[in-house]
Amino acid sequence: DTSRVQAFSICSLAVNVCIEAKLWPVLYKTVFECFKATGHMNVYCNALEPYIVQGRIPRDEMDSEVLSSILQSYALPLEEEEQAAQQAMTDSRGSRSSSVDCDHYPRLFPIARRLQQLVLCVD
């Protein structure tokens, strides 16, 4: 979708400028509220998350509302990933493996692994 790609490009640029210039209020209030109001919260979260994981944002400069939004953005993808993993581990007779989790089958849970990495960075 072209509009989503454009929104991500614009958001990535705005996030990068704010981080490079250490404009935390602009990043967390102006840019966050703009993308939230236009229904592009996931675009903002996806643009900001790599900077958090890379340690480019000081922990004391992180915003709790923004972090909460990022964590909430994982709810549906995690649920879908869980269902897909369960389905992938169901054999042709319909029986499931007893232990399907991201520690035993990390390749089936890329979203959960990404969330773990994010949580470790903000803990």
CYANA upper distance limits for C-alpha pairs under 8 A (distance plus 0.5 A):
  1 ASP  CA      5 VAL  CA      6.95
  2 THR  CA      6 GLN  CA      6.65
  3 SER  CA      7 ALA  CA      6.52
  4 ARG  CA      8 PHE  CA      6.62
  4 ARG  CA     43 VAL  CA      8.32
  5 VAL  CA      9 SER  CA      6.70
  6 GLN  CA     10 ILE  CA      6.68
  7 ALA  CA     11 CYS  CA      6.46
  7 ALA  CA     40 HIS  CA      8.14
  7 ALA  CA     43 VAL  CA      7.58
  8 PHE  CA     12 SER  CA      6.34
  8 PHE  CA     43 VAL  CA      6.13
  8 PHE  CA     44 TYR  CA      7.99
  8 PHE  CA     47 ALA  CA      7.53
  9 SER  CA     13 LEU  CA      6.73
 10 ILE  CA     14 ALA  CA      6.74
 11 CYS  CA     15 VAL  CA      6.48
 11 CYS  CA     31 VAL  CA      8.32
 11 CYS  CA     35 PHE  CA      8.44
 11 CYS  CA     43 VAL  CA      7.65
 11 CYS  CA     44 TYR  CA      6.73
 11 CYS  CA     47 ALA  CA      7.11
 12 SER  CA     16 ASN  CA      6.49
 12 SER  CA     44 TYR  CA      8.30
 12 SER  CA     47 ALA  CA      5.75
 12 SER  CA     48 LEU  CA      8.11
 13 LEU  CA     17 VAL  CA      6.66
 14 ALA  CA     18 CYS  CA      6.69
 14 ALA  CA     27 LEU  CA      8.30
 14 ALA  CA     31 VAL  CA      7.71
 15 VAL  CA     19 ILE  CA      6.66
 15 VAL  CA     27 LEU  CA      6.84
 15 VAL  CA     31 VAL  CA      8.11
 15 VAL  CA     47 ALA  CA      7.48
 15 VAL  CA     48 LEU  CA      7.02
 16 ASN  CA     20 GLU  CA      6.52
 17 VAL  CA     21 ALA  CA      6.50
 18 CYS  CA     22 LYS  CA      6.13
 18 CYS  CA     23 LEU  CA      5.24
 18 CYS  CA     24 TRP  CA      7.13
 18 CYS  CA     26 VAL  CA      7.28
 18 CYS  CA     27 LEU  CA      6.14
 19 ILE  CA     23 LEU  CA      6.82
 19 ILE  CA     24 TRP  CA      7.66
 19 ILE  CA     27 LEU  CA      8.02
 19 ILE  CA     56 ARG  CA      8.07
 19 ILE  CA     57 ILE  CA      7.60
 23 LEU  CA     27 LEU  CA      6.69
 24 TRP  CA     28 TYR  CA      6.50
 24 TRP  CA     61 GLU  CA      7.35
 25 PRO  CA     29 LYS  CA      6.01
 25 PRO  CA     30 THR  CA      7.73
 26 VAL  CA     30 THR  CA      5.34
 26 VAL  CA     31 VAL  CA      6.61
 27 LEU  CA     31 VAL  CA      5.69
 27 LEU  CA     32 PHE  CA      6.83
 28 TYR  CA     32 PHE  CA      5.71
 28 TYR  CA     33 GLU  CA      8.14
 28 TYR  CA     63 ASP  CA      7.17
 28 TYR  CA     66 VAL  CA      7.41
 29 LYS  CA     33 GLU  CA      6.15
 30 THR  CA     34 CYS  CA      6.55
 31 VAL  CA     35 PHE  CA      6.82
 32 PHE  CA     36 LYS  CA      6.50
 32 PHE  CA     41 MET  CA      8.22
 32 PHE  CA     44 TYR  CA      7.35
 32 PHE  CA     66 VAL  CA      8.02
 33 GLU  CA     37 ALA  CA      6.38
 34 CYS  CA     38 THR  CA      6.86
 35 PHE  CA     39 GLY  CA      6.78
 35 PHE  CA     40 HIS  CA      5.41
 35 PHE  CA     41 MET  CA      6.07
 35 PHE  CA     43 VAL  CA      8.10
 35 PHE  CA     44 TYR  CA      6.87
 36 LYS  CA     40 HIS  CA      6.19
 36 LYS  CA     41 MET  CA      5.26
 36 LYS  CA     44 TYR  CA      8.46
 40 HIS  CA     44 TYR  CA      7.04
 41 MET  CA     45 CYS  CA      6.71
 41 MET  CA     69 SER  CA      8.33
 42 ASN  CA     46 ASN  CA      6.45
 42 ASN  CA     70 ILE  CA      8.20
 42 ASN  CA     73 SER  CA      6.95
 43 VAL  CA     47 ALA  CA      6.64
 44 TYR  CA     48 LEU  CA      6.60
 45 CYS  CA     49 GLU  CA      6.35
 45 CYS  CA     66 VAL  CA      8.50
 45 CYS  CA     69 SER  CA      7.97
 45 CYS  CA     70 ILE  CA      5.87
 45 CYS  CA     73 SER  CA      8.14
 46 ASN  CA     50 PRO  CA      7.95
 48 LEU  CA     52 ILE  CA      7.22
 49 GLU  CA     53 VAL  CA      6.79
 49 GLU  CA     70 ILE  CA      8.27
 49 GLU  CA    118 LEU  CA      8.03
 50 PRO  CA     54 GLN  CA      6.51
 51 TYR  CA     55 GLY  CA      6.72
 51 TYR  CA     56 ARG  CA      5.66
 51 TYR  CA     57 ILE  CA      6.95
 52 ILE  CA     56 ARG  CA      6.49
 52 ILE  CA     57 ILE  CA      6.21
 52 ILE  CA    118 LEU  CA      7.71
 52 ILE  CA    121 CYS  CA      7.42
 52 ILE  CA    122 VAL  CA      8.09
 53 VAL  CA    117 GLN  CA      7.48
 53 VAL  CA    118 LEU  CA      6.10
 53 VAL  CA    121 CYS  CA      6.25
 55 GLY  CA    121 CYS  CA      7.68
 57 ILE  CA     61 GLU  CA      7.15
 57 ILE  CA     62 MET  CA      7.41
 58 PRO  CA     62 MET  CA      7.26
 59 ARG  CA    122 VAL  CA      7.19
 62 MET  CA     66 VAL  CA      8.35
 62 MET  CA     67 LEU  CA      7.96
 63 ASP  CA     67 LEU  CA      6.71
 64 SER  CA     68 SER  CA      6.47
 65 GLU  CA     69 SER  CA      6.71
 66 VAL  CA     70 ILE  CA      6.75
 67 LEU  CA     71 LEU  CA      6.73
 68 SER  CA     72 GLN  CA      6.60
 69 SER  CA     73 SER  CA      6.61
 70 ILE  CA     74 TYR  CA      7.49
 71 LEU  CA     75 ALA  CA      7.89
 71 LEU  CA    115 LEU  CA      8.41
 73 SER  CA     77 PRO  CA      8.32
 74 TYR  CA     78 LEU  CA      6.34
 74 TYR  CA    111 ILE  CA      8.34
 74 TYR  CA    115 LEU  CA      8.10
 75 ALA  CA     79 GLU  CA      6.83
 76 LEU  CA     80 GLU  CA      6.69
 77 PRO  CA     81 GLU  CA      6.46
 77 PRO  CA    111 ILE  CA      7.69
 78 LEU  CA     82 GLU  CA      6.58
 78 LEU  CA    111 ILE  CA      6.97
 78 LEU  CA    112 ALA  CA      6.93
 79 GLU  CA     83 GLN  CA      6.87
 80 GLU  CA     84 ALA  CA      6.68
 81 GLU  CA     85 ALA  CA      6.57
 81 GLU  CA    108 LEU  CA      8.11
 81 GLU  CA    109 PHE  CA      6.97
 81 GLU  CA    111 ILE  CA      7.80
 82 GLU  CA     86 GLN  CA      6.66
 82 GLU  CA    109 PHE  CA      8.06
 83 GLN  CA     87 GLN  CA      6.64
 84 ALA  CA     88 ALA  CA      6.54
 85 ALA  CA     89 MET  CA      6.69
 85 ALA  CA    100 VAL  CA      7.74
 85 ALA  CA    108 LEU  CA      6.16
 85 ALA  CA    109 PHE  CA      7.85
 86 GLN  CA     90 THR  CA      6.78
 86 GLN  CA     96 ARG  CA      7.71
 86 GLN  CA    100 VAL  CA      7.33
 89 MET  CA     96 ARG  CA      6.41
 89 MET  CA     97 SER  CA      6.49
 89 MET  CA    100 VAL  CA      7.90
 90 THR  CA     94 GLY  CA      6.16
 90 THR  CA     95 SER  CA      6.02
 90 THR  CA     96 ARG  CA      4.90
 90 THR  CA     97 SER  CA      7.16
 91 ASP  CA     95 SER  CA      6.22
 91 ASP  CA     96 ARG  CA      6.94
 99 SER  CA    104 HIS  CA      8.17
100 VAL  CA    104 HIS  CA      7.22
100 VAL  CA    105 TYR  CA      7.12
101 ASP  CA    105 TYR  CA      6.41
101 ASP  CA    106 PRO  CA      7.99
101 ASP  CA    109 PHE  CA      8.17
102 CYS  CA    106 PRO  CA      5.04
102 CYS  CA    107 ARG  CA      8.20
102 CYS  CA    108 LEU  CA      7.45
102 CYS  CA    109 PHE  CA      5.86
102 CYS  CA    112 ALA  CA      7.37
102 CYS  CA    113 ARG  CA      7.48
105 TYR  CA    109 PHE  CA      7.55
106 PRO  CA    110 PRO  CA      7.19
106 PRO  CA    113 ARG  CA      7.66
109 PHE  CA    113 ARG  CA      6.69
110 PRO  CA    114 ARG  CA      6.64
111 ILE  CA    115 LEU  CA      6.71
112 ALA  CA    116 GLN  CA      6.70
113 ARG  CA    117 GLN  CA      6.80
114 ARG  CA    118 LEU  CA      6.77
115 LEU  CA    119 VAL  CA      6.62
116 GLN  CA    120 LEU  CA      6.68
117 GLN  CA    121 CYS  CA      6.94
118 LEU  CA    122 VAL  CA      7.08
119 VAL  CA    123 ASP  CA      6.33
